[in-house]
């Protein structure tokens, strides 16, 4: 047959489960997302702060009076820094109670509640000792202090639970082992026995997560609690009972307390063997693309380190997890709520340990897992680090610390004066006459491509594929897709490649590189091709 123009387009999402030849989804990708059904590069990331002491095991972002206050929990306690709206950071302040003892098993949960006693919002920080075992019954303490302060947090002596805390305003709830919950007096973070304070046992298993829930008139405040095997709803009823608790399901599971996230009034989380959601009832989130790939390769011994954050601009929920033998989160699986598809990516800089969407920046703040004593940061190796406090220059010696990154910033990795490209690529599904509507036992020969990208910087494209599903991959030399062609020949990309199962790999890996795919057209024809590949 003569050359035929064919639009190169696969279904949105990256399919990891099953074989490459099965289905019509993209088969590989890195730092690539989907919008309007088409691939585009994810945003870059910049370093905002590198003075954190210890790997983050929980964080909280609170906006107040033009600043972003970030509290982070590590094995060494609670640390706080402040960001201006342009991303300049204060120094890091240690807000740990002087009596707090460092513990590698520490896992932190934060929230903010109003305290009538002090007439101010307070940051609430609860430590559980369950990073190695989600079912641990070891109780931890609750600490509190002014949300925008720098003084050490105060121990709240009336709360010792093994799970965590959540604010269902005007109440503060603490939860833990054997389904135990207790709540403060309305409007007080420091009164857990007076007024309408109370407690209850609402299930038989440890409760590991709580979140506020929108409720109708007469039932507010309300909340959801996740135990190891159930989901429980709390509803305000007043009177002597104060709250009523009903079990939504007793046949659920949860992988990690930090794997739960609210997105536009819906609640999503990882179970131990599937993804789940609550929209009035608990149901499974369908995942035909990477369910097995995620669960078969998750380091289950490190399950409590799995955490979720969202990117509403792109409709995404990210679950970061330790893959293979990794002990920190090295990869992320991503559910795109808007596109109703799944994909994944390797996390940069050896991984991330905590993250939260920051409304002020319209992007997430995510914390790295390598301290700056190990890697070079901002061009300085173990000497001095220039940071800012209240937008004023300041020189700090001893640059040891963990890095806080702002994701979705620009297109590159920015560490002070150092700028590095962020590699992004995707690989299409197979084109094959063998699997066409009218199958032919013929190969495809490609003559040239008509690229169609919203593009910054040159890209590369390669033809790959096989003679059959068991044959070895054969990949062509990379060819350039010019962002700004200077010659007529640069408007097209020329190949002379033959594959029975043909795919295309597109990549951007230069400083300032960016892309959005359009309708890329391949000009192909049938060709004689052997069913057998090269000798293994």
Buried (B, 14 or more C-beta within 10 A) or exposed (E): EEEEEBEBBBBBBBBBBEEBBBBBBBBBBBBBBBBEEBBBBBBBBBBBBBBBBBBBBBBBBBEEEEBBBBBBBBBBBBBBBBBBEEBBBBBBBBBBBEEBEEBEBBBBBBBBBBBBEBEBBBBBBBBBBBBBEBEBBBBBBBBBBBBBBBEBBEBBEBBBBBBBBBBBBBBBBBBBBBBBBBBBBBBBBBBBEEEBBBBBEBBEBBBBBBBBBEBEEEBBBBBBBBBBBBBBBBBBEEEEEBBBBEBBBEEBBBBBBBBBBBBEEBBBBBBBEBBBBBEEEBEEBEBBBBBEBBBEBBBEEBBBBBBBBBBBEBBBBBBBBBBEEBEBBBBBBBBBBEBEBBBBBEBBBBBBBBBBBBEBBEBBBBBBBBBBEEBEBBEBEBEEBEBBBEEEEEEBEEBBBBBBBBBBBBBBBBBBEBBEBBBBBBBBBBBBBBEEEEEEEBBBBBBBBBBBBEBBBBBBBBBBBBBEEEBEEBEBEEBEBBBEEEEEEBEBBEBEBBBBBBBBBBBBBBEBBBBBBBEBBBBBBBBEBEEEBEEE
